[in-house]
């Protein structure tokens, strides 16, 4: 008899992330831990419409001021330098004696990231607009006019 196994594509990845978090907490700031670790990459959807390309990136917990977008040599880059707060911070509750606290468990983190995309040759780098609402970054990349679809009618004389 065959058994049914649940498909869990992220189970191993989560286990490895937990192990990394454990090792980081053990070594703290040591030469063995990397100075920069991009452990967050936003999920991105890219679609093509008639006269443009649309890119949507999920960035929950980020503000507009945290995000930088630039185009260089045909490559579009979306990045953030959001800083992570330190272990000890002022206590919000005035009942604490010294006004400070330490995290006992910390799973939410601010993370720096950088995602780059090679733009197609028909993309107009001067026709890129960006909007950010509710943690969703939307970029519209216009196509060059000569690259847009042209309708040719049959039987029309051209003199």
DAMO-V346268 format. One record per helix or strand of 3 or more residues. SS is the DSSP state (H for helix, E for strand). FROM is the first residue (numbers start at 1). TO is the last residue. Records with the same first field share a line. If there is no record, write none. Layout:
SS->FROM-TO + FROM-TO
//
This chain:
H->11-27 + 64-66 + 145-147
E->44-49 + 52-58 + 67-72 + 75-80 + 88-90 + 100-102 + 113-118 + 123-133 + 136-143
//
